[in-house]
Amino acid sequence: MVFRHMFAGFPPERENTSGARWNPPETPAIYASLERTTAMAEADYYIGIQPRRPRAQRLMYRISVNLSSVLDLSDWGVLSSLGVDEVIFATADYSASQNVGGAVEWLGHDGLLIPSARAKGTNLVIFPNQRKADHLFEALDSEEITR
């Protein structure tokens, strides 16, 4: 089970195709967190960097997901050996992590476990192009965030 924050009107399975920390542009990805608190920290950070605070309804989804080939890169020693150290990770330079995520997707993995940049938790990056037809991605429920 994972958690994903979304603004109202956007379904929990919405893909990021413009590029983010772990997916280069044109490589679709769905970002989720293993812990609710981590998903909330990620959302709060994103909201905090906006020039104007979004007013749309916020929803936290609890999602059941079943993937077959998730690569666990949540250990800093492993990430550092791949060129993603904690100093670079704390910046807005996503080039090293995008290279890693792009390679993970290209190698056929449907998921990537990585540390959160916003909390002491773990995020799951899902690569939809690699998911098999029988893979599960089902929103179990959602709750409105009112803060």
trRosetta pair geometry for C-beta under 8 A, 3 or more apart (Angstrom, degrees):
i j d omega theta_ij theta_ji phi_ij phi_ji
1 62 6.2 -1 -175 -178 114 90
1 63 6.8 150 -158 78 63 45
1 64 5.8 -36 -100 -97 75 59
1 65 7.5 130 -116 19 25 77
1 140 7.4 -25 -132 -2 111 143
2 32 3.8 61 148 143 135 133
2 33 6.3 145 -168 69 89 32
2 34 6.0 -58 -114 -96 78 40
2 39 8.0 125 167 -66 76 129
2 62 7.9 162 84 -156 35 48
2 63 5.2 -26 67 66 82 99
2 65 5.6 -5 12 13 116 126
2 124 5.4 -87 -109 36 145 135
3 32 6.3 149 68 -172 35 89
3 33 5.1 -33 63 66 91 89
3 34 7.6 23 17 122 89 6
3 35 6.9 -46 21 112 129 21
3 36 4.7 141 -75 -99 168 57
3 38 7.5 133 61 65 120 83
3 39 3.9 -116 109 -15 110 154
3 60 6.1 -5 -170 -178 106 97
3 61 6.8 157 -155 81 53 55
3 62 6.0 -24 -100 -101 75 57
3 63 7.1 164 -94 17 22 87
4 12 5.2 118 80 -151 133 98
4 30 7.6 -31 -111 170 148 97
4 31 7.2 134 -124 97 102 59
4 32 4.5 -60 -70 -111 99 87
4 33 7.3 153 -80 17 51 75
4 39 6.1 -127 -94 -139 20 133
4 60 7.5 159 80 -157 35 53
4 61 4.8 -14 61 57 87 106
4 63 5.9 19 7 -9 111 132
5 39 5.2 154 -25 162 95 98
5 40 6.8 123 -63 -93 134 42
5 42 6.9 177 25 82 126 96
5 43 3.7 -38 91 -73 168 136
5 58 6.6 -10 -168 -173 99 101
5 59 7.3 158 -153 85 52 46
5 60 5.4 -25 -97 -101 72 71
5 61 7.7 -173 -81 16 21 76
5 145 7.2 1 -135 -14 106 149
6 10 4.7 -138 -177 86 114 103
6 11 7.3 -57 178 120 167 11
6 12 5.7 -133 -19 -92 145 59
6 14 6.9 118 -127 28 129 123
6 58 7.7 159 85 -155 36 57
6 59 5.4 -19 65 65 83 95
6 61 6.4 22 9 -12 111 115
7 10 5.5 60 65 17 72 118
7 54 6.3 -73 -107 152 138 148
7 56 4.3 53 -172 99 114 134
7 57 6.9 121 -169 75 63 52
7 58 6.1 -43 -107 -101 57 60
7 59 7.6 122 -139 19 10 81
8 56 5.2 -151 38 169 91 98
8 57 3.4 47 -32 64 134 103
8 58 7.2 -84 -28 -57 82 19
8 59 6.2 103 -79 -18 66 109
9 56 6.9 -76 15 -162 115 133
9 57 8.0 120 -12 51 82 98
10 14 4.9 -43 -180 -18 98 157
11 14 5.3 135 66 -40 70 89
11 139 8.0 -125 -173 -30 82 143
12 61 4.2 -32 -98 23 139 175
12 63 5.9 -175 152 -78 144 128
12 139 4.8 128 30 -80 147 121
12 142 7.6 -155 -54 -83 126 119
13 30 6.6 -44 -154 -110 47 145
13 137 5.8 99 -105 132 110 131
13 139 7.8 -109 -35 -37 88 105
14 30 7.4 134 81 -114 41 95
15 28 4.1 -4 177 -164 139 109
15 29 6.5 123 -160 55 84 25
15 30 5.7 -71 -106 -65 63 81
15 128 5.6 -73 -95 2 130 143
16 19 7.5 -125 147 24 104 9
16 20 5.2 0 145 -15 153 125
16 23 6.2 136 94 59 107 139
16 28 6.9 143 70 -154 46 55
16 29 5.2 -29 58 67 98 81
16 30 7.1 154 8 -90 84 34
16 31 6.5 19 -3 -10 134 103
17 25 7.4 54 153 -160 57 59
17 26 6.6 33 -178 -105 86 25
17 27 7.7 172 -139 65 59 25
17 28 5.0 -22 -90 -94 85 76
18 25 5.9 -23 -176 -119 36 88
19 23 6.0 -147 -128 101 45 74
19 24 5.5 -19 -116 -174 106 31
19 25 3.7 -46 -43 -63 118 66
19 26 7.7 5 -57 7 93 54
19 27 7.6 67 -95 41 70 84
19 94 7.5 143 160 100 101 145
19 98 6.6 11 -158 -121 103 133
20 23 5.6 35 42 44 80 88
20 29 6.8 -119 40 68 113 131
20 31 6.8 -66 92 -46 158 137
20 94 7.1 -140 152 -146 33 161
21 94 5.0 -134 -124 -127 46 118
21 97 5.1 -19 169 108 76 144
21 98 7.2 -145 165 -62 27 75
21 101 7.7 113 114 -27 59 148
21 117 6.9 -160 -111 -16 161 137
22 29 6.4 163 90 -155 93 167
22 31 7.7 133 41 -95 117 104
22 94 7.9 -104 -43 -166 31 112
22 97 5.4 -71 -90 154 59 103
22 98 6.7 172 -151 -95 16 47
22 100 7.2 -59 -140 83 79 93
22 101 3.5 137 175 -79 71 146
22 112 6.2 -167 176 86 143 143
22 114 6.3 -178 -85 11 142 158
22 125 4.6 -100 96 -81 146 164
23 27 4.6 -148 -169 91 93 101
23 28 7.1 -48 -172 130 151 10
23 29 3.6 -154 -46 -12 150 136
23 98 6.7 -11 100 -132 11 80
23 101 5.2 -101 -74 133 44 139
23 102 7.0 112 -146 -70 45 70
23 105 7.3 60 -120 -31 88 146
23 125 6.8 -180 -44 -170 100 131
23 127 7.6 159 -102 -101 117 87
24 27 5.1 66 59 13 73 121
24 98 4.4 98 -72 177 77 112
24 99 7.5 61 -56 -72 119 38
24 101 7.0 169 -16 82 71 103
24 102 4.5 11 3 -71 117 126
27 101 7.2 150 106 125 145 100
27 102 5.5 -161 -35 -111 166 80
27 105 5.5 136 -168 67 125 164
27 127 7.2 -36 168 -133 97 104
27 129 7.6 -91 -156 10 67 136
28 127 7.0 116 87 -155 72 58
28 128 5.0 -44 111 41 125 110
28 129 6.0 126 48 -29 107 97
29 101 7.1 -12 -84 174 149 133
29 105 7.7 -100 -80 -75 98 138
29 125 5.2 -20 -166 -171 122 99
29 126 6.6 139 -163 70 62 50
29 127 6.0 -31 -103 -95 74 60
29 128 7.5 -170 -104 -1 22 86
30 125 7.4 146 71 -162 47 49
30 126 4.2 -17 58 59 101 108
30 128 6.3 82 -16 -47 108 102
30 137 7.9 55 82 -142 169 143
31 42 7.5 -150 141 165 126 155
31 123 6.3 -14 -165 -176 89 123
31 124 7.7 148 -157 82 43 52
31 125 5.8 -18 -102 -106 67 71
31 126 7.8 -153 -67 20 22 77
32 39 7.0 -20 -167 -97 56 115
32 63 6.4 -88 -130 50 148 134
32 65 7.3 153 52 -16 164 152
32 123 6.9 151 84 -162 39 73
32 124 4.9 -19 71 63 92 98
32 126 6.8 30 9 -13 110 110
33 36 7.4 143 94 -90 117 14
33 38 3.9 -169 -171 96 139 108
33 39 3.8 -156 36 -60 129 78
33 42 6.3 -176 -53 0 132 135
33 116 6.7 26 -121 -81 113 125
33 121 6.0 38 -168 128 114 131
33 122 7.1 138 -158 89 68 47
33 123 5.1 -47 -100 -106 68 67
33 124 7.0 172 -98 15 15 79
34 38 6.7 33 52 41 64 145
34 113 7.8 29 -43 -134 126 105
34 121 6.4 -163 57 176 90 99
34 122 4.6 16 15 75 128 98
34 123 7.3 -140 -6 -92 79 19
34 124 6.3 101 -55 -27 80 104
35 38 4.3 90 66 3 94 105
35 39 7.1 -162 93 -5 51 82
35 119 7.7 -120 77 112 123 136
35 121 4.4 -111 37 -140 124 134
35 122 7.2 96 -2 39 95 70
36 39 5.7 -56 -152 37 35 111
36 40 6.3 34 152 -19 68 107
36 60 6.7 60 -149 174 97 139
36 62 7.9 -28 -87 -90 106 92
37 40 5.6 -54 -147 38 33 113
37 41 6.4 36 153 -21 65 104
37 119 6.2 -176 127 -177 88 157
37 121 6.5 169 84 -56 88 147
38 41 5.6 -51 -146 35 33 112
38 42 6.4 35 154 -19 64 104
38 116 4.9 -153 -157 -54 111 157
38 118 7.3 126 -160 78 66 95
38 119 4.6 -156 -115 72 67 133
38 120 7.9 -112 -90 76 100 34
38 121 3.0 -117 -77 84 131 153
38 122 6.9 -60 -111 43 175 35
38 123 6.7 -151 148 -70 131 74
39 42 5.8 -53 -149 35 31 112
39 43 6.4 29 153 -17 64 107
39 60 6.4 118 114 -142 131 103
40 43 5.7 -55 -146 39 32 110
40 44 6.1 32 156 -20 66 108
40 60 7.0 -15 -76 -102 86 135
40 145 7.6 163 -121 -118 97 140
41 44 5.8 -53 -141 37 29 111
41 45 6.4 33 157 -21 62 104
41 116 6.7 79 85 158 125 145
41 118 4.2 167 136 128 104 111
41 119 3.7 125 47 -44 165 121
41 121 7.4 145 35 24 134 127
42 45 6.0 -55 -153 32 28 111
42 46 6.6 26 152 -17 63 108
42 116 6.4 -108 -65 -148 103 116
42 118 5.0 163 -83 40 53 146
42 119 7.3 -85 -40 5 72 109
42 123 7.2 91 -71 -93 147 125
43 46 5.7 -57 -150 37 32 111
43 47 6.3 30 154 -17 67 107
43 58 7.1 107 175 -158 142 129
43 60 7.9 -105 -17 -91 160 92
43 145 7.7 110 118 41 154 175
44 47 5.7 -54 -145 39 31 111
44 48 6.1 36 154 -25 64 110
44 118 7.6 153 62 178 89 139
45 48 5.6 -60 -150 35 29 115
45 49 6.7 18 159 -15 64 106
45 117 7.9 -166 128 96 177 94
45 118 4.7 -117 -27 -114 144 135
46 49 6.4 -64 -152 34 28 102
46 50 7.3 40 150 -36 60 99
47 50 5.9 -46 -162 9 38 118
47 53 6.3 39 177 -139 98 77
47 54 6.2 -101 -127 25 92 101
50 53 6.3 125 81 -97 120 31
50 54 6.2 26 86 -30 175 85
54 58 8.0 109 99 -68 117 100
57 144 6.4 -55 -171 -136 103 105
58 144 6.9 106 77 -164 62 60
58 145 4.0 -49 100 56 116 108
58 146 7.9 -160 53 -61 104 26
59 142 4.5 6 -177 179 115 128
59 143 7.0 149 -154 71 66 33
59 144 6.0 -41 -99 -99 68 51
59 145 6.9 -167 -90 2 15 88
60 142 6.4 155 76 -157 42 71
60 143 5.2 -16 56 57 96 87
60 145 5.7 88 -25 -49 101 109
61 139 4.9 -63 -161 -134 122 106
61 140 7.9 128 179 40 78 65
61 141 7.5 170 -148 91 58 37
61 142 4.7 -31 -96 -97 65 93
62 139 7.3 103 70 -162 48 62
62 140 4.8 -52 99 58 96 109
62 141 5.3 10 43 55 109 78
62 142 7.2 -166 13 -82 70 42
63 137 6.6 -4 -180 -165 119 67
63 138 6.7 155 -158 79 70 39
63 139 5.4 -40 -100 -99 82 53
63 140 6.5 -178 -103 1 23 85
64 136 5.8 -38 121 138 95 123
64 137 7.7 174 87 -141 58 22
64 138 4.8 -10 57 61 99 95
64 140 5.6 87 -21 -51 97 109
65 124 7.4 164 76 121 153 153
65 126 6.9 -108 -161 -86 147 140
65 135 7.7 9 -170 168 71 97
65 136 6.2 176 -144 97 28 79
65 137 5.3 21 -112 -105 84 67
65 138 7.8 -176 -73 25 49 60
66 135 5.5 -163 86 -156 80 64
66 136 3.8 55 19 34 108 102
66 137 7.9 -126 30 -53 65 53
67 70 5.1 92 96 -53 128 101
67 110 4.6 -162 -158 97 110 117
67 111 4.4 77 127 -17 170 130
67 126 6.7 -150 -78 -124 138 96
67 131 6.9 -82 -118 -112 86 87
67 135 5.9 33 -100 -143 50 126
68 110 6.2 63 45 24 72 134
68 132 6.2 26 2 4 135 125
68 135 6.9 -107 -16 -90 93 107
69 108 6.6 -5 102 123 161 82
69 109 4.7 -133 124 -130 103 61
69 110 5.2 100 56 14 85 86
69 111 7.0 155 88 30 51 79
69 130 7.2 -88 62 151 117 127
70 109 6.7 101 -116 -174 21 106
70 110 6.9 -56 -71 73 63 74
70 111 3.6 -25 -108 80 88 115
70 112 6.9 -163 -159 -65 71 20
70 113 6.1 60 163 -25 112 97
70 124 7.4 -35 -141 -142 130 104
71 104 5.3 -131 39 -143 145 118
71 109 4.7 -26 -18 -140 108 162
71 111 7.1 177 22 94 61 60
71 112 5.3 -11 62 -111 93 69
71 113 7.1 -152 96 23 46 76
72 75 7.5 56 137 -6 93 92
72 113 4.5 -7 -121 53 63 124
73 78 5.5 -138 -143 109 69 124
73 79 5.6 101 168 -76 100 85
73 82 7.2 -29 -147 14 131 153
73 100 7.1 150 -175 163 173 134
73 104 7.7 -101 -17 -82 136 142
73 112 6.3 -12 22 -170 112 93
73 113 6.4 161 36 78 57 65
73 114 5.4 -4 82 -92 96 79
74 113 4.8 -43 -41 131 108 101
74 114 5.9 -175 -89 -127 63 18
74 115 5.5 114 -152 -54 70 71
74 122 5.2 -16 -119 -121 137 115
75 78 4.4 76 77 9 101 107
75 79 6.9 -180 90 -8 51 86
76 79 5.5 -55 -142 42 37 111
76 80 5.9 42 158 -25 69 105
76 85 7.7 62 -174 -144 94 56
76 86 6.2 1 -145 -54 128 104
76 115 7.0 1 -69 -13 82 148
77 80 5.8 -52 -146 34 26 112
77 81 6.7 26 154 -18 60 105
78 81 5.9 -57 -154 34 32 110
78 82 6.8 20 150 -10 64 110
79 82 5.7 -67 -155 42 35 107
79 84 4.4 -68 174 80 96 103
79 85 7.2 151 116 -89 94 33
79 89 7.6 34 145 -67 142 132
79 100 7.7 5 -138 -119 76 171
79 114 7.4 93 -90 -139 129 93
79 115 7.6 -79 -29 13 156 109
80 83 7.7 96 -173 -35 31 8
80 84 6.8 -100 -81 75 32 52
80 85 4.6 53 -116 -96 87 81
80 86 7.7 -27 -78 -15 104 74
82 96 7.7 131 123 171 81 101
82 100 5.2 71 148 -103 134 123
83 88 7.9 -15 153 43 66 164
83 96 4.6 -141 124 -151 102 120
83 99 7.3 -9 78 72 136 132
83 100 7.3 -171 61 -55 96 109
84 88 6.2 -121 -148 81 51 124
84 89 6.1 74 173 -69 88 98
84 96 4.8 168 -83 125 75 118
84 97 5.1 83 -114 -78 133 77
84 100 5.9 -52 -28 -17 132 148
85 88 5.4 90 56 16 71 99
85 89 6.7 -128 103 -11 34 98
86 89 5.2 -53 -139 36 33 121
86 90 6.5 37 161 -26 65 102
87 90 6.2 -57 -158 27 27 109
87 91 7.5 19 148 -16 58 106
88 91 5.9 -64 -162 31 40 111
88 93 6.1 -77 -163 78 86 112
88 96 5.7 28 143 30 151 141
88 97 7.9 174 124 -30 111 96
89 97 7.1 91 -109 -56 76 129
89 115 7.8 24 -171 78 153 113
89 117 6.0 -157 163 -107 93 102
90 117 7.0 162 -104 -155 44 102
93 96 7.3 49 127 7 97 91
94 97 5.3 -70 -161 56 68 104
94 98 5.0 72 138 -31 93 106
95 98 5.8 -57 -140 38 24 111
95 99 6.5 29 157 -23 61 104
96 99 5.7 -53 -153 31 31 113
96 100 6.7 28 151 -16 64 104
97 100 5.5 -50 -149 37 38 112
97 101 6.2 35 154 -15 68 107
97 114 7.8 86 -151 -157 116 158
98 101 5.7 -54 -140 43 32 109
98 102 5.9 35 158 -21 66 109
99 102 5.9 -55 -143 38 25 111
99 103 6.4 25 156 -18 61 108
100 103 5.9 -59 -151 36 28 109
100 104 6.4 30 152 -22 65 106
101 104 5.5 -51 -145 33 33 113
101 105 6.4 29 157 -14 65 104
101 112 6.1 -133 -121 28 80 171
101 125 6.3 -47 -133 117 119 162
102 105 5.9 -56 -150 39 31 108
102 106 6.1 31 153 -20 66 110
103 106 5.5 -54 -141 39 32 113
103 107 6.2 32 157 -20 65 107
104 107 6.0 -58 -150 36 26 110
104 109 4.8 -53 172 51 83 130
104 112 5.0 63 133 -83 162 125
104 127 7.3 -176 110 -34 93 144
105 108 7.9 78 174 -47 33 12
105 109 6.6 -88 -90 61 31 78
105 127 4.2 176 -114 -130 101 153
105 129 6.8 63 -173 58 112 114
105 130 6.2 -151 -151 -28 70 129
108 130 5.7 146 -165 -136 45 121
109 112 6.5 88 119 -65 132 80
109 127 6.7 89 98 28 67 135
109 130 6.3 49 95 143 26 166
110 126 6.6 -1 158 -156 76 72
110 127 5.5 -138 -147 59 40 87
110 130 4.0 -153 -89 105 71 106
110 131 5.0 105 -146 -80 129 58
110 132 7.4 -77 -70 -9 154 74
110 135 6.9 -137 167 -102 160 160
111 124 5.8 -17 -165 -170 114 97
111 125 6.6 151 -157 80 58 53
111 126 5.3 -21 -100 -105 85 60
111 127 6.8 -151 -70 13 33 80
112 124 7.2 145 73 -158 47 50
112 125 4.3 -12 58 57 101 104
112 127 7.3 63 -10 -26 100 104
113 122 5.6 1 -170 180 97 120
113 123 7.4 158 -152 82 50 45
113 124 5.8 -23 -97 -100 67 70
114 122 7.1 149 77 -157 28 73
114 123 5.5 -24 68 64 80 94
114 125 6.5 18 12 -7 116 111
115 121 7.7 133 -157 84 61 36
115 122 6.3 -59 -107 -106 42 61
115 123 7.3 42 134 16 13 88
116 119 4.8 -5 101 53 145 72
116 120 7.3 -129 55 -72 111 4
116 121 4.7 25 2 68 135 80
116 122 6.6 -127 -25 -86 88 11
116 123 5.2 115 -81 -32 76 102
126 131 7.1 23 176 -62 104 119
126 137 7.5 105 180 -101 166 129
127 130 4.6 37 100 19 108 113
127 131 7.4 178 92 -33 58 79
128 131 5.5 -38 -149 6 44 118
131 135 4.4 -107 -169 45 100 152
131 137 7.5 -23 -145 -28 159 124
132 135 5.0 119 58 -28 71 100
139 142 6.5 -4 177 -48 122 99
